[in-house]
Amino acid sequence: MVEERMPSPKVDGFRMKVKLEGKFSDVASALNSISFLKIAKEKEGVNVAYVESRSIDKTPYLFSMMKFKKTEIDVVYTVPNNVSPTKRKLDVMRYLLNMITLVEPYYEIDNKVVYQLIEETMRQLEEYTTGDYKTLYKKYDQLQREVENLRRSTLIYKGQVKSLSKENYELKNESDELKVRFEKLHGGISDSVLSSRVQEWVMEHNGSINIVEFARHNKVPEARVEDVLNDLVRQGYLEQVQ
């Protein structure tokens, strides 16, 4: 059996200009308060990894990495094929802004840089949602037509079902009438009951049967008795002696 592998995600990133005013050790300590982050302090900065999901072979699949340096913060993240790149970027920015609130005492951050980054992402998101809205409206319009067609088909089917129900009711009445006539014609005895009576009669009469007498006693046609006898012989329940 061949395992289906997940398609490799795309990789994207951005950069934010900052100025370190404290120590990298202070930055690492502040970020360590977030339990799900992986922190690694280096000489040139502090690396932060956030793994959101892994593939079947435990390889990180959906994740983001931030490197806090002296003059900038580099951000790299993966974008799955089924996720909007702009929405994914917005999520990663939210993670980054939450981290910035923790390391703010050790960095000088120009608010204009943050606003520009947010504004650019929101513009991209607006373009994405506008395009999605057009596609969505087109699909909605198509679904409306399909629903209308289904509604008309349902009305047609309801009429057909009503007609079939009427026919089925009439056929049932005819079947009931035929069943009554059949029972009257055959003395009101089913084939299985008649077979049992034939076998009992044969046992009680030393292995023989008088068809005329049996038919008169059970009020059934002689021809039907002969048919039952032939069936019992064919099935091996009785043996015909010449």
C-alpha positions in Angstrom: 0.0 0.0 0.0 1.4 3.4 -1.1 0.9 6.2 1.4 -0.5 9.4 -0.1 2.0 12.2 0.6 0.8 15.7 1.4 1.8 18.3 -1.3 4.7 20.5 -0.2 3.6 23.9 1.1 4.9 27.2 -0.4 7.3 29.3 1.5 6.9 33.1 2.0 8.2 35.8 4.3 8.7 39.4 5.2 11.0 41.7 7.2 10.4 44.3 9.9 12.9 47.1 10.7 13.7 47.4 14.4 16.5 48.5 16.8 17.8 46.3 19.6 18.2 48.3 22.9 18.5 45.4 25.3 20.2 42.0 25.2 19.4 38.9 23.2 19.3 37.0 26.5 16.5 39.3 27.7 14.6 38.7 24.4 14.9 35.0 24.7 13.7 35.0 28.3 10.7 37.1 27.4 9.7 34.8 24.5 10.2 31.7 26.7 7.0 32.6 28.5 5.1 31.2 25.5 5.2 27.5 26.0 4.5 26.3 22.4 7.4 28.3 20.9 10.9 26.7 20.3 13.6 29.3 21.2 17.2 29.2 20.2 19.6 32.0 21.2 22.6 32.7 18.8 25.3 35.3 18.7 23.5 37.2 15.9 20.0 37.0 17.4 17.2 34.8 18.7 15.5 32.2 16.6 11.9 31.4 17.3 9.9 28.5 15.7 6.2 27.9 15.9 5.2 24.5 14.5 1.4 24.4 14.0 1.1 21.0 12.3 3.3 18.1 11.0 3.1 15.7 8.1 2.6 11.9 8.5 6.4 11.4 8.9 6.4 14.0 11.7 8.1 16.7 9.5 7.0 20.2 10.2 4.4 21.2 7.6 2.6 24.3 8.8 5.1 26.5 10.7 6.6 30.0 11.0 10.1 31.1 12.0 11.1 34.5 13.3 14.7 35.7 13.8 15.1 38.6 16.1 18.3 40.5 15.1 19.8 43.8 16.1 18.2 45.9 13.3 15.4 43.7 11.9 13.1 40.8 12.4 13.1 38.2 9.6 9.9 36.2 9.3 9.7 33.0 7.2 6.5 30.8 7.1 4.9 28.0 5.0 1.6 28.4 3.1 -0.4 25.2 2.4 -1.9 24.9 -1.1 -5.5 25.1 0.3 -5.0 28.3 2.2 -5.0 31.9 1.0 -1.5 33.3 1.0 -2.8 36.7 2.3 -4.8 35.1 5.1 -1.8 33.0 6.1 0.4 36.2 6.1 -2.2 37.9 8.3 -2.2 35.0 10.8 1.7 35.1 11.0 1.6 38.8 11.5 -0.8 38.3 14.4 1.7 35.8 15.9 4.5 38.3 15.4 2.7 41.3 16.9 1.9 39.2 20.0 5.6 38.4 20.4 6.5 42.1 19.9 4.4 43.0 22.9 6.7 40.8 25.0 10.0 42.0 23.6 9.0 45.7 23.3 11.1 46.7 26.4 14.2 45.5 24.5 13.5 46.9 21.0 12.8 50.3 19.6 10.1 49.8 17.0 8.8 52.5 14.7 5.0 52.4 14.7 5.0 53.6 11.1 6.8 50.4 10.0 4.1 48.3 11.7 1.3 50.3 10.2 2.8 50.1 6.7 3.1 46.3 7.0 -0.5 45.9 8.3 -1.8 48.3 5.6 -0.1 46.4 2.8 -1.4 43.1 4.1 -5.0 44.4 4.5 -4.8 45.8 0.9 -3.8 42.3 -0.3 -6.5 40.8 1.7 -9.1 43.2 0.2 -8.0 42.2 -3.3 -8.2 38.6 -2.4 -11.7 38.8 -0.8 -13.0 40.9 -3.7 -11.9 38.3 -6.2 -13.3 35.6 -4.0 -16.6 37.4 -3.7 -17.0 37.5 -7.4 -16.3 33.8 -7.6 -18.6 33.1 -4.7 -21.4 35.1 -6.2 -21.0 33.3 -9.5 -21.2 29.9 -7.7 -24.2 31.2 -5.7 -26.0 32.2 -8.9 -25.3 28.8 -10.4 -26.5 27.0 -7.2 -29.7 29.1 -7.3 -30.4 27.8 -10.9 -29.7 24.3 -9.8 -32.0 24.6 -6.8 -34.8 26.0 -9.1 -34.3 23.0 -11.5 -34.4 20.6 -8.5 -37.6 22.3 -7.2 -39.3 21.8 -10.6 -38.1 18.2 -10.8 -39.4 17.6 -7.3 -42.8 18.8 -8.3 -42.8 16.5 -11.3 -41.6 13.6 -9.2 -44.3 14.3 -6.6 -47.0 14.1 -9.3 -45.5 10.8 -10.6 -45.3 9.4 -7.0 -48.9 10.3 -6.5 -49.9 8.6 -9.7 -47.8 5.5 -8.8 -49.3 5.4 -5.3 -52.8 5.4 -6.8 -51.8 2.6 -9.3 -50.2 0.7 -6.5 -53.3 0.9 -4.4 -55.5 -0.3 -7.3 -53.0 -3.2 -7.9 -53.1 -4.1 -4.2 -56.9 -4.3 -4.3 -56.8 -6.5 -7.3 -54.2 -8.7 -5.6 -56.4 -9.0 -2.5 -59.3 -10.0 -4.7 -57.3 -12.6 -6.6 -56.0 -14.0 -3.3 -59.5 -14.4 -1.9 -60.6 -16.1 -5.2 -57.6 -18.3 -5.1 -58.2 -19.4 -1.5 -61.9 -20.1 -2.3 -60.9 -22.1 -5.4 -58.3 -24.2 -3.4 -60.3 -24.7 -0.3 -58.5 -22.0 1.6 -55.5 -24.2 2.3 -51.9 -23.1 1.4 -49.6 -25.5 -0.5 -47.4 -26.0 2.6 -50.4 -27.0 4.8 -51.8 -29.2 2.1 -48.4 -31.0 1.8 -48.3 -31.6 5.5 -51.8 -33.1 5.4 -50.9 -35.3 2.5 -47.9 -36.7 4.4 -50.0 -37.2 7.6 -52.7 -39.0 5.6 -50.2 -41.4 4.0 -48.7 -42.2 7.4 -52.1 -42.9 8.9 -53.2 -45.1 5.9 -50.2 -47.4 5.8 -48.4 -45.6 3.1 -51.2 -45.1 0.6 -53.6 -42.4 -0.4 -57.0 -42.3 -2.1 -56.9 -39.0 -4.0 -60.7 -38.8 -4.4 -61.4 -39.5 -0.7 -58.6 -37.1 0.5 -59.8 -34.3 -1.8 -63.4 -34.7 -0.6 -62.3 -34.8 3.1 -60.2 -31.7 2.8 -62.5 -29.9 0.3 -59.8 -29.3 -2.3 -59.7 -30.1 -6.1 -58.3 -33.5 -7.0 -56.0 -32.0 -9.5 -54.3 -29.9 -6.8 -53.8 -33.0 -4.6 -52.1 -34.7 -7.6 -49.8 -31.7 -8.0 -48.8 -31.8 -4.3 -48.2 -35.5 -4.5 -46.0 -35.1 -7.5 -44.0 -32.3 -5.8 -43.5 -34.5 -2.7 -42.2 -37.4 -4.9 -39.8 -35.1 -6.8 -38.5 -33.7 -3.5 -38.0 -37.2 -2.1 -40.5 -36.9 0.8 -42.7 -39.7 -0.8 -41.9 -42.7 -2.9 -44.2 -43.9 -5.6 -44.7 -47.6 -5.6 -45.7 -49.3 -8.9 
